[in-house]
Amino acid sequence: MSKTCLECGEKIVGREDKKFCSDSCRNAYNNKMNKDHNNLMRNINNKLRKNYRILNELNPDGKTKISRTKLLSKGFDFEFMTSIYHTKNGNTYYFLYDQGYMTIENDQYVLVKKDS
């Protein structure tokens, strides 16, 4: 019983458990299968990465104050974060991996960095 490539339909030669005739067919098949999810995840990851770079650039010393206007002018998107931390005092920090921020008075934010 001969098997055919899931991508191009060519006859497969080699191991019994092979599903593709070549690496390029395997890659093309998997790219097609994951395309919709990849675009969504790629866009979200790009936004997370951009936000992280902005916080990292504006907070080189691990703790600083910054205005909302400054964050927005750099292209920061407040909709994208990796976690939320609520303190016992009732403060809420929003984090992008180890870089975080918290709202304070007058459209100001305090930027913090978690210790590793």
N, CA, C and O atoms as a Tinker XYZ file with bonds, in Angstrom:
   464  protein
     1  N      0.848000   -1.180000    0.000000    73     2
     2  CA     0.000000    0.000000    0.000000    64     1     3
     3  C      0.891000    1.240000    0.000000    63     2     4     5
     4  O      1.698000    1.419000    0.912000    81     3
     5  N      0.755000    2.087000   -1.001000    73     3     6
     6  CA     1.593000    3.281000   -1.078000    64     5     7
     7  C      0.841000    4.479000   -0.504000    63     6     8     9
     8  O     -0.377000    4.604000   -0.631000    81     7
     9  N      1.602000    5.336000    0.121000    73     7    10
    10  CA     1.020000    6.540000    0.717000    64     9    11
    11  C      1.333000    7.723000   -0.181000    63    10    12    13
    12  O      2.304000    7.718000   -0.938000    81    11
    13  N      0.469000    8.756000   -0.075000    73    11    14
    14  CA     0.701000    9.966000   -0.854000    64    13    15
    15  C      0.874000   11.158000    0.078000    63    14    16    17
    16  O      0.357000   11.180000    1.195000    81    15
    17  N      1.603000   12.130000   -0.406000    73    15    18
    18  CA     1.903000   13.358000    0.334000    64    17    19
    19  C      0.603000   14.116000    0.619000    63    18    20    21
    20  O     -0.227000   14.290000   -0.273000    81    19
    21  N      0.433000   14.562000    1.854000    73    19    22
    22  CA    -0.765000   15.318000    2.226000    64    21    23
    23  C     -0.843000   16.669000    1.518000    63    22    24    25
    24  O     -1.930000   17.231000    1.389000    81    23
    25  N      0.284000   17.193000    1.062000    73    23    26
    26  CA     0.301000   18.503000    0.419000    64    25    27
    27  C      0.123000   18.405000   -1.096000    63    26    28    29
    28  O     -0.783000   19.025000   -1.653000    81    27
    29  N      0.973000   17.636000   -1.762000    73    27    30
    30  CA     0.969000   17.639000   -3.231000    64    29    31
    31  C      0.402000   16.365000   -3.849000    63    30    32    33
    32  O      0.134000   16.338000   -5.050000    81    31
    33  N      0.214000   15.317000   -3.064000    73    31    34
    34  CA    -0.350000   14.087000   -3.585000    64    33    35
    35  C      0.660000   13.141000   -4.230000    63    34    36    37
    36  O      0.275000   12.072000   -4.706000    81    35
    37  N      1.924000   13.503000   -4.258000    73    35    38
    38  CA     2.974000   12.639000   -4.815000    64    37    39
    39  C      3.148000   11.406000   -3.936000    63    38    40    41
    40  O      2.819000   11.411000   -2.750000    81    39
    41  N      3.674000   10.353000   -4.549000    73    39    42
    42  CA     3.949000    9.119000   -3.828000    64    41    43
    43  C      5.093000    9.363000   -2.826000    63    42    44    45
    44  O      6.087000   10.011000   -3.154000    81    43
    45  N      4.935000    8.838000   -1.612000    73    43    46
    46  CA     5.944000    9.004000   -0.564000    64    45    47
    47  C      6.862000    7.790000   -0.560000    63    46    48    49
    48  O      6.412000    6.645000   -0.541000    81    47
    49  N      8.170000    8.073000   -0.578000    73    47    50
    50  CA     9.175000    7.025000   -0.510000    64    49    51
    51  C      9.926000    7.201000    0.800000    63    50    52    53
    52  O     10.325000    8.312000    1.150000    81    51
    53  N     10.118000    6.103000    1.523000    73    51    54
    54  CA    10.879000    6.200000    2.766000    64    53    55
    55  C     10.139000    5.565000    3.922000    63    54    56    57
    56  O      9.432000    4.570000    3.765000    81    55
    57  N     10.316000    6.159000    5.075000    73    55    58
    58  CA     9.732000    5.600000    6.299000    64    57    59
    59  C      8.236000    5.375000    6.164000    63    58    60    61
    60  O      7.547000    6.059000    5.407000    81    59
    61  N      7.762000    4.415000    6.904000    73    59    62
    62  CA     6.358000    4.032000    6.875000    64    61    63
    63  C      5.438000    5.124000    7.428000    63    62    64    65
    64  O      4.294000    5.253000    6.995000    81    63
    65  N      5.940000    5.904000    8.384000    73    63    66
    66  CA     5.104000    6.914000    9.042000    64    65    67
    67  C      5.200000    8.308000    8.418000    63    66    68    69
    68  O      4.632000    9.260000    8.955000    81    67
    69  N      5.909000    8.444000    7.296000    73    67    70
    70  CA     6.027000    9.756000    6.647000    64    69    71
    71  C      4.681000   10.223000    6.109000    63    70    72    73
    72  O      3.876000    9.420000    5.638000    81    71
    73  N      4.448000   11.523000    6.184000    73    71    74
    74  CA     3.199000   12.093000    5.686000    64    73    75
    75  C      3.432000   13.017000    4.494000    63    74    76    77
    76  O      2.492000   13.348000    3.772000    81    75
    77  N      4.680000   13.435000    4.287000    73    75    78
    78  CA     5.006000   14.399000    3.244000    64    77    79
    79  C      6.200000   13.901000    2.444000    63    78    80    81
    80  O      7.049000   13.168000    2.951000    81    79
    81  N      6.245000   14.310000    1.195000    73    79    82
    82  CA     7.337000   13.869000    0.327000    64    81    83
    83  C      8.607000   14.686000    0.522000    63    82    84    85
    84  O      9.693000   14.236000    0.157000    81    83
    85  N      8.484000   15.890000    1.097000    73    83    86
    86  CA     9.656000   16.753000    1.285000    64    85    87
    87  C      9.403000   17.750000    2.417000    63    86    88    89
    88  O      8.279000   17.922000    2.888000    81    87
    89  N     10.490000   18.397000    2.832000    73    87    90
    90  CA    10.358000   19.434000    3.863000    64    89    91
    91  C      9.524000   20.607000    3.366000    63    90    92    93
    92  O      8.758000   21.197000    4.129000    81    91
    93  N      9.672000   20.944000    2.090000    73    91    94
    94  CA     8.912000   22.091000    1.570000    64    93    95
    95  C      7.403000   21.797000    1.570000    63    94    96    97
    96  O      6.604000   22.690000    1.854000    81    95
    97  N      7.009000   20.563000    1.256000    73    95    98
    98  CA     5.584000   20.204000    1.318000    64    97    99
    99  C      5.091000   20.219000    2.765000    63    98   100   101
   100  O      3.984000   20.682000    3.040000    81    99
   101  N      5.907000   19.715000    3.683000    73    99   102
   102  CA     5.526000   19.711000    5.096000    64   101   103
   103  C      5.332000   21.147000    5.584000    63   102   104   105
   104  O      4.349000   21.448000    6.262000    81   103
   105  N      6.277000   22.039000    5.235000    73   103   106
   106  CA     6.165000   23.438000    5.640000    64   105   107
   107  C      4.949000   24.120000    5.018000    63   106   108   109
   108  O      4.230000   24.853000    5.698000    81   107
   109  N      4.719000   23.879000    3.731000    73   107   110
   110  CA     3.581000   24.498000    3.049000    64   109   111
   111  C      2.264000   24.031000    3.667000    63   110   112   113
   112  O      1.358000   24.837000    3.878000    81   111
   113  N      2.156000   22.744000    3.955000    73   111   114
   114  CA     0.945000   22.189000    4.560000    64   113   115
   115  C      0.692000   22.811000    5.934000    63   114   116   117
   116  O     -0.418000   23.257000    6.226000    81   115
   117  N      1.731000   22.838000    6.773000    73   115   118
   118  CA     1.571000   23.391000    8.120000    64   117   119
   119  C      1.293000   24.884000    8.099000    63   118   120   121
   120  O      0.522000   25.380000    8.920000    81   119
   121  N      1.904000   25.601000    7.177000    73   119   122
   122  CA     1.616000   27.039000    7.052000    64   121   123
   123  C      0.162000   27.277000    6.682000    63   122   124   125
   124  O     -0.469000   28.191000    7.214000    81   123
   125  N     -0.379000   26.467000    5.776000    73   123   126
   126  CA    -1.794000   26.597000    5.398000    64   125   127
   127  C     -2.706000   26.274000    6.575000    63   126   128   129
   128  O     -3.696000   26.966000    6.811000    81   127
   129  N     -2.368000   25.226000    7.306000    73   127   130
   130  CA    -3.199000   24.794000    8.432000    64   129   131
   131  C     -3.233000   25.835000    9.558000    63   130   132   133
   132  O     -4.246000   25.964000   10.246000    81   131
   133  N     -2.148000   26.572000    9.749000    73   131   134
   134  CA    -2.041000   27.507000   10.869000    64   133   135
   135  C     -2.212000   28.969000   10.474000    63   134   136   137
   136  O     -2.051000   29.843000   11.326000    81   135
   137  N     -2.524000   29.265000    9.240000    73   135   138
   138  CA    -2.527000   30.636000    8.743000    64   137   139
   139  C     -3.437000   31.576000    9.532000    63   138   140   141
   140  O     -2.985000   32.637000    9.963000    81   139
   141  N     -4.694000   31.220000    9.732000    73   139   142
   142  CA    -5.627000   32.111000   10.427000    64   141   143
   143  C     -5.169000   32.390000   11.849000    63   142   144   145
   144  O     -5.179000   33.539000   12.291000    81   143
   145  N     -4.772000   31.359000   12.562000    73   143   146
   146  CA    -4.325000   31.529000   13.937000    64   145   147
   147  C     -3.009000   32.292000   13.979000    63   146   148   149
   148  O     -2.801000   33.117000   14.869000    81   147
   149  N     -2.125000   32.026000   13.032000    73   147   150
   150  CA    -0.829000   32.705000   13.018000    64   149   151
   151  C     -0.977000   34.210000   12.862000    63   150   152   153
   152  O     -0.285000   34.971000   13.538000    81   151
   153  N     -1.875000   34.654000   11.974000    73   151   154
   154  CA    -2.049000   36.094000   11.771000    64   153   155
   155  C     -2.532000   36.774000   13.041000    63   154   156   157
   156  O     -2.016000   37.827000   13.415000    81   155
   157  N     -3.511000   36.187000   13.705000    73   155   158
   158  CA    -4.024000   36.758000   14.942000    64   157   159
   159  C     -2.931000   36.788000   16.003000    63   158   160   161
   160  O     -2.697000   37.821000   16.630000    81   159
   161  N     -2.270000   35.666000   16.200000    73   159   162
   162  CA    -1.223000   35.596000   17.224000    64   161   163
   163  C     -0.042000   36.504000   16.876000    63   162   164   165
   164  O      0.537000   37.137000   17.760000    81   163
   165  N      0.309000   36.568000   15.610000    73   163   166
   166  CA     1.423000   37.430000   15.187000    64   165   167
   167  C      1.108000   38.889000   15.497000    63   166   168   169
   168  O      1.965000   39.617000   15.999000    81   167
   169  N     -0.120000   39.319000   15.200000    73   167   170
   170  CA    -0.507000   40.706000   15.462000    64   169   171
   171  C     -0.498000   41.019000   16.958000    63   170   172   173
   172  O     -0.014000   42.072000   17.373000    81   171
   173  N     -1.033000   40.102000   17.764000    73   171   174
   174  CA    -1.048000   40.312000   19.213000    64   173   175
   175  C      0.369000   40.334000   19.758000    63   174   176   177
   176  O      0.713000   41.209000   20.553000    81   175
   177  N      1.191000   39.386000   19.343000    73   175   178
   178  CA     2.578000   39.350000   19.819000    64   177   179
   179  C      3.352000   40.596000   19.408000    63   178   180   181
   180  O      4.179000   41.088000   20.175000    81   179
   181  N      3.098000   41.110000   18.217000    73   179   182
   182  CA     3.757000   42.349000   17.785000    64   181   183
   183  C      3.365000   43.522000   18.675000    63   182   184   185
   184  O      4.210000   44.350000   19.015000    81   183
   185  N      2.092000   43.598000   19.056000    73   183   186
   186  CA     1.642000   44.686000   19.931000    64   185   187
   187  C      2.241000   44.541000   21.330000    63   186   188   189
   188  O      2.650000   45.530000   21.937000    81   187
   189  N      2.292000   43.307000   21.842000    73   187   190
   190  CA     2.923000   43.072000   23.146000    64   189   191
   191  C      4.405000   43.442000   23.105000    63   190   192   193
   192  O      4.923000   44.080000   24.021000    81   191
   193  N      5.068000   43.037000   22.045000    73   191   194
   194  CA     6.502000   43.324000   21.894000    64   193   195
   195  C      6.754000   44.834000   21.834000    63   194   196   197
   196  O      7.696000   45.336000   22.447000    81   195
   197  N      5.907000   45.552000   21.092000    73   195   198
   198  CA     6.059000   47.011000   20.980000    64   197   199
   199  C      5.849000   47.677000   22.339000    63   198   200   201
   200  O      6.635000   48.537000   22.737000    81   199
   201  N      4.790000   47.282000   23.052000    73   199   202
   202  CA     4.536000   47.837000   24.382000    64   201   203
   203  C      5.710000   47.561000   25.318000    63   202   204   205
   204  O      6.124000   48.441000   26.073000    81   203
   205  N      6.246000   46.343000   25.270000    73   203   206
   206  CA     7.379000   45.985000   26.133000    64   205   207
   207  C      8.589000   46.864000   25.825000    63   206   208   209
   208  O      9.241000   47.372000   26.737000    81   207
   209  N      8.885000   47.042000   24.540000    73   207   210
   210  CA    10.035000   47.881000   24.157000    64   209   211
   211  C      9.867000   49.318000   24.654000    63   210   212   213
   212  O     10.832000   49.942000   25.095000    81   211
   213  N      8.640000   49.841000   24.581000    73   211   214
   214  CA     8.380000   51.205000   25.046000    64   213   215
   215  C      8.627000   51.308000   26.548000    63   214   216   217
   216  O      9.316000   52.222000   26.999000    81   215
   217  N      8.070000   50.376000   27.327000    73   215   218
   218  CA     8.279000   50.408000   28.779000    64   217   219
   219  C      9.749000   50.231000   29.124000    63   218   220   221
   220  O     10.264000   50.914000   30.009000    81   219
   221  N     10.416000   49.336000   28.446000    73   219   222
   222  CA    11.832000   49.072000   28.699000    64   221   223
   223  C     12.688000   50.314000   28.394000    63   222   224   225
   224  O     13.624000   50.630000   29.129000    81   223
   225  N     12.356000   50.998000   27.317000    73   223   226
   226  CA    13.089000   52.215000   26.930000    64   225   227
   227  C     12.862000   53.348000   27.930000    63   226   228   229
   228  O     13.803000   54.057000   28.287000    81   227
   229  N     11.617000   53.522000   28.384000    73   227   230
   230  CA    11.277000   54.632000   29.271000    64   229   231
   231  C     11.603000   54.355000   30.736000    63   230   232   233
   232  O     11.548000   55.266000   31.563000    81   231
   233  N     11.941000   53.111000   31.066000    73   231   234
   234  CA    12.187000   52.738000   32.451000    64   233   235
   235  C     13.528000   52.003000   32.603000    63   234   236   237
   236  O     13.556000   50.845000   33.020000    81   235
   237  N     14.630000   52.671000   32.268000    73   235   238
   238  CA    15.931000   51.983000   32.313000    64   237   239
   239  C     16.416000   51.667000   33.730000    63   238   240   241
   240  O     17.220000   50.755000   33.921000    81   239
   241  N     15.926000   52.426000   34.734000    73   239   242
   242  CA    16.421000   52.245000   36.098000    64   241   243
   243  C     15.515000   51.372000   36.968000    63   242   244   245
   244  O     15.828000   51.143000   38.136000    81   243
   245  N     14.407000   50.886000   36.425000    73   243   246
   246  CA    13.545000   49.984000   37.188000    64   245   247
   247  C     12.350000   50.629000   37.858000    63   246   248   249
   248  O     11.430000   49.927000   38.277000    81   247
   249  N     12.338000   51.958000   37.970000    73   247   250
   250  CA    11.180000   52.654000   38.531000    64   249   251
   251  C     11.244000   54.118000   38.117000    63   250   252   253
   252  O     12.261000   54.784000   38.312000    81   251
   253  N     10.150000   54.614000   37.542000    73   251   254
   254  CA    10.095000   56.003000   37.107000    64   253   255
   255  C      8.640000   56.430000   36.932000    63   254   256   257
   256  O      7.736000   55.596000   36.896000    81   255
   257  N      8.426000   57.745000   36.822000    73   255   258
   258  CA     7.102000   58.301000   36.530000    64   257   259
   259  C      7.095000   58.778000   35.089000    63   258   260   261
   260  O      8.107000   59.237000   34.558000    81   259
   261  N      5.922000   58.656000   34.469000    73   259   262
   262  CA     5.792000   59.087000   33.071000    64   261   263
   263  C      4.347000   59.513000   32.835000    63   262   264   265
   264  O      3.440000   59.037000   33.517000    81   263
   265  N      4.132000   60.396000   31.883000    73   263   266
   266  CA     2.769000   60.846000   31.575000    64   265   267
   267  C      2.113000   59.912000   30.555000    63   266   268   269
   268  O      2.779000   59.240000   29.767000    81   267
   269  N      0.802000   59.902000   30.606000    73   267   270
   270  CA     0.035000   59.116000   29.629000    64   269   271
   271  C      0.337000   59.607000   28.222000    63   270   272   273
   272  O      0.457000   58.808000   27.293000    81   271
   273  N      0.459000   60.921000   28.064000    73   271   274
   274  CA     0.742000   61.525000   26.762000    64   273   275
   275  C      2.043000   60.988000   26.184000    63   274   276   277
   276  O      2.117000   60.683000   24.994000    81   275
   277  N      3.073000   60.871000   27.024000    73   275   278
   278  CA     4.368000   60.370000   26.563000    64   277   279
   279  C      4.251000   58.920000   26.094000    63   278   280   281
   280  O      4.802000   58.552000   25.057000    81   279
   281  N      3.528000   58.096000   26.864000    73   279   282
   282  CA     3.335000   56.702000   26.471000    64   281   283
   283  C      2.586000   56.613000   25.135000    63   282   284   285
   284  O      2.971000   55.849000   24.250000    81   283
   285  N      1.525000   57.391000   25.004000    73   283   286
   286  CA     0.740000   57.372000   23.772000    64   285   287
   287  C      1.551000   57.881000   22.580000    63   286   288   289
   288  O      1.415000   57.364000   21.472000    81   287
   289  N      2.389000   58.887000   22.802000    73   287   290
   290  CA     3.193000   59.435000   21.704000    64   289   291
   291  C      4.207000   58.413000   21.187000    63   290   292   293
   292  O      4.617000   58.476000   20.028000    81   291
   293  N      4.607000   57.483000   22.038000    73   291   294
   294  CA     5.529000   56.415000   21.627000    64   293   295
   295  C      4.787000   55.271000   20.935000    63   294   296   297
   296  O      5.414000   54.382000   20.359000    81   295
   297  N      3.436000   55.292000   20.992000    73   295   298
   298  CA     2.639000   54.250000   20.359000    64   297   299
   299  C      2.180000   53.160000   21.303000    63   298   300   301
   300  O      1.781000   52.085000   20.855000    81   299
   301  N      2.228000   53.418000   22.615000    73   299   302
   302  CA     1.815000   52.426000   23.603000    64   301   303
   303  C      0.322000   52.164000   23.476000    63   302   304   305
   304  O     -0.465000   53.099000   23.329000    81   303
   305  N     -0.074000   50.882000   23.531000    73   303   306
   306  CA    -1.476000   50.483000   23.439000    64   305   307
   307  C     -1.892000   49.858000   24.769000    63   306   308   309
   308  O     -1.460000   48.755000   25.103000    81   307
   309  N     -2.729000   50.563000   25.523000    73   307   310
   310  CA    -3.125000   50.133000   26.861000    64   309   311
   311  C     -4.007000   48.882000   26.862000    63   310   312   313
   312  O     -4.282000   48.330000   27.928000    81   311
   313  N     -4.448000   48.432000   25.707000    73   311   314
   314  CA    -5.298000   47.246000   25.613000    64   313   315
   315  C     -4.499000   45.939000   25.704000    63   314   316   317
   316  O     -5.083000   44.877000   25.921000    81   315
   317  N     -3.185000   46.005000   25.542000    73   315   318
   318  CA    -2.379000   44.788000   25.465000    64   317   319
   319  C     -1.400000   44.696000   26.619000    63   318   320   321
   320  O     -0.548000   45.566000   26.805000    81   319
   321  N     -1.537000   43.613000   27.402000    73   319   322
   322  CA    -0.660000   43.348000   28.536000    64   321   323
   323  C     -0.607000   41.840000   28.734000    63   322   324   325
   324  O     -1.406000   41.110000   28.146000    81   323
   325  N      0.324000   41.366000   29.553000    73   323   326
   326  CA     0.418000   39.921000   29.786000    64   325   327
   327  C     -0.175000   39.504000   31.116000    63   326   328   329
   328  O     -0.573000   38.350000   31.269000    81   327
   329  N     -0.247000   40.416000   32.093000    73   327   330
   330  CA    -0.856000   40.060000   33.376000    64   329   331
   331  C     -1.270000   41.307000   34.148000    63   330   332   333
   332  O     -0.832000   42.419000   33.855000    81   331
   333  N     -2.127000   41.086000   35.141000    73   331   334
   334  CA    -2.594000   42.148000   36.032000    64   333   335
   335  C     -2.313000   41.691000   37.454000    63   334   336   337
   336  O     -2.584000   40.548000   37.821000    81   335
   337  N     -1.762000   42.610000   38.254000    73   335   338
   338  CA    -1.435000   42.280000   39.646000    64   337   339
   339  C     -2.144000   43.257000   40.564000    63   338   340   341
   340  O     -1.986000   44.470000   40.425000    81   339
   341  N     -2.934000   42.732000   41.513000    73   339   342
   342  CA    -3.638000   43.554000   42.495000    64   341   343
   343  C     -2.895000   43.439000   43.826000    63   342   344   345
   344  O     -2.692000   42.338000   44.338000    81   343
   345  N     -2.490000   44.587000   44.384000    73   343   346
   346  CA    -1.780000   44.579000   45.660000    64   345   347
   347  C     -2.774000   44.510000   46.820000    63   346   348   349
   348  O     -3.976000   44.699000   46.632000    81   347
   349  N     -2.258000   44.239000   48.016000    73   347   350
   350  CA    -3.099000   44.214000   49.217000    64   349   351
   351  C     -3.669000   45.598000   49.509000    63   350   352   353
   352  O     -4.735000   45.718000   50.114000    81   351
   353  N     -2.957000   46.647000   49.077000    73   351   354
   354  CA    -3.399000   48.027000   49.296000    64   353   355
   355  C     -4.471000   48.470000   48.308000    63   354   356   357
   356  O     -4.976000   49.589000   48.408000    81   355
   357  N     -4.827000   47.609000   47.354000    73   355   358
   358  CA    -5.853000   47.955000   46.377000    64   357   359
   359  C     -5.316000   48.576000   45.102000    63   358   360   361
   360  O     -6.097000   49.004000   44.252000    81   359
   361  N     -3.998000   48.634000   44.950000    73   359   362
   362  CA    -3.410000   49.149000   43.711000    64   361   363
   363  C     -3.428000   48.062000   42.643000    63   362   364   365
   364  O     -3.358000   46.872000   42.950000    81   363
   365  N     -3.521000   48.483000   41.393000    73   363   366
   366  CA    -3.510000   47.542000   40.276000    64   365   367
   367  C     -2.353000   47.873000   39.348000    63   366   368   369
   368  O     -2.240000   48.990000   38.844000    81   367
   369  N     -1.496000   46.883000   39.134000    73   367   370
   370  CA    -0.375000   47.001000   38.200000    64   369   371
   371  C     -0.689000   46.172000   36.964000    63   370   372   373
   372  O     -1.222000   45.067000   37.064000    81   371
   373  N     -0.359000   46.705000   35.812000    73   371   374
   374  CA    -0.512000   45.996000   34.547000    64   373   375
   375  C      0.895000   45.670000   34.062000    63   374   376   377
   376  O      1.759000   46.546000   34.017000    81   375
   377  N      1.125000   44.414000   33.700000    73   375   378
   378  CA     2.469000   43.984000   33.327000    64   377   379
   379  C      2.544000   43.493000   31.894000    63   378   380   381
   380  O      1.594000   42.932000   31.347000    81   379
   381  N      3.703000   43.725000   31.311000    73   379   382
   382  CA     4.138000   43.106000   30.072000    64   381   383
   383  C      5.412000   42.363000   30.448000    63   382   384   385
   384  O      6.506000   42.926000   30.466000    81   383
   385  N      5.237000   41.097000   30.744000    73   383   386
   386  CA     6.321000   40.250000   31.227000    64   385   387
   387  C      6.863000   40.833000   32.529000    63   386   388   389
   388  O      6.158000   40.792000   33.538000    81   387
   389  N      8.075000   41.369000   32.556000    73   387   390
   390  CA     8.629000   41.905000   33.808000    64   389   391
   391  C      8.506000   43.425000   33.919000    63   390   392   393
   392  O      8.884000   43.988000   34.946000    81   391
   393  N      7.996000   44.094000   32.908000    73   391   394
   394  CA     7.812000   45.545000   32.920000    64   393   395
   395  C      6.353000   45.846000   33.241000    63   394   396   397
   396  O      5.448000   45.290000   32.619000    81   395
   397  N      6.125000   46.732000   34.219000    73   395   398
   398  CA     4.764000   47.038000   34.617000    64   397   399
   399  C      4.502000   48.523000   34.752000    63   398   400   401
   400  O      5.421000   49.342000   34.720000    81   399
   401  N      3.225000   48.855000   34.906000    73   399   402
   402  CA     2.828000   50.250000   35.127000    64   401   403
   403  C      1.570000   50.288000   35.970000    63   402   404   405
   404  O      0.775000   49.348000   35.992000    81   403
   405  N      1.416000   51.416000   36.668000    73   403   406
   406  CA     0.243000   51.642000   37.504000    64   405   407
   407  C     -0.177000   53.096000   37.342000    63   406   408   409
   408  O      0.663000   53.994000   37.290000    81   407
   409  N     -1.477000   53.317000   37.263000    73   407   410
   410  CA    -2.010000   54.672000   37.159000    64   409   411
   411  C     -1.848000   55.378000   38.495000    63   410   412   413
   412  O     -2.147000   54.820000   39.550000    81   411
   413  N     -1.368000   56.623000   38.430000    73   411   414
   414  CA    -1.351000   57.482000   39.611000    64   413   415
   415  C     -2.076000   58.771000   39.234000    63   414   416   417
   416  O     -2.730000   58.822000   38.192000    81   415
   417  N     -1.977000   59.786000   40.038000    73   415   418
   418  CA    -2.757000   61.013000   39.833000    64   417   419
   419  C     -2.357000   61.779000   38.569000    63   418   420   421
   420  O     -1.239000   61.649000   38.070000    81   419
   421  N     -3.307000   62.583000   38.066000    73   419   422
   422  CA    -3.090000   63.532000   36.971000    64   421   423
   423  C     -2.563000   62.897000   35.684000    63   422   424   425
   424  O     -1.612000   63.403000   35.089000    81   423
   425  N     -3.165000   61.809000   35.258000    73   423   426
   426  CA    -2.750000   61.126000   34.024000    64   425   427
   427  C     -1.268000   60.761000   34.022000    63   426   428   429
   428  O     -0.610000   60.793000   32.983000    81   427
   429  N     -0.766000   60.422000   35.174000    73   427   430
   430  CA     0.619000   59.983000   35.321000    64   429   431
   431  C      0.625000   58.479000   35.606000    63   430   432   433
   432  O     -0.352000   57.918000   36.103000    81   431
   433  N      1.731000   57.859000   35.283000    73   431   434
   434  CA     1.912000   56.435000   35.540000    64   433   435
   435  C      3.250000   56.230000   36.214000    63   434   436   437
   436  O      4.208000   56.959000   35.958000    81   435
   437  N      3.307000   55.243000   37.069000    73   435   438
   438  CA     4.586000   54.832000   37.619000    64   437   439
   439  C      4.961000   53.547000   36.880000    63   438   440   441
   440  O      4.170000   52.607000   36.805000    81   439
   441  N      6.164000   53.521000   36.342000    73   439   442
   442  CA     6.668000   52.344000   35.639000    64   441   443
   443  C      7.567000   51.577000   36.598000    63   442   444   445
   444  O      8.377000   52.176000   37.305000    81   443
   445  N      7.428000   50.270000   36.625000    73   443   446
   446  CA     8.221000   49.426000   37.521000    64   445   447
   447  C      8.752000   48.228000   36.742000    63   446   448   449
   448  O      8.257000   47.881000   35.670000    81   447
   449  N      9.766000   47.618000   37.317000    73   447   450
   450  CA    10.309000   46.386000   36.747000    64   449   451
   451  C     10.372000   45.341000   37.862000    63   450   452   453
   452  O     10.911000   45.597000   38.939000    81   451
   453  N      9.808000   44.147000   37.583000    73   451   454
   454  CA     9.856000   43.047000   38.549000    64   453   455
   455  C     11.285000   42.561000   38.700000    63   454   456   457
   456  O     12.044000   42.507000   37.732000    81   455
   457  N     11.639000   42.208000   39.920000    73   455   458
   458  CA    12.942000   41.567000   40.119000    64   457   459
   459  C     12.864000   40.143000   39.612000    63   458   460   461
   460  O     11.860000   39.457000   39.804000    81   459
   461  N     13.925000   39.708000   38.965000    73   459   462
   462  CA    13.945000   38.347000   38.419000    64   461   463
   463  C     14.210000   37.318000   39.469000    63   462   464
   464  O     14.257000   36.125000   39.167000    81   463
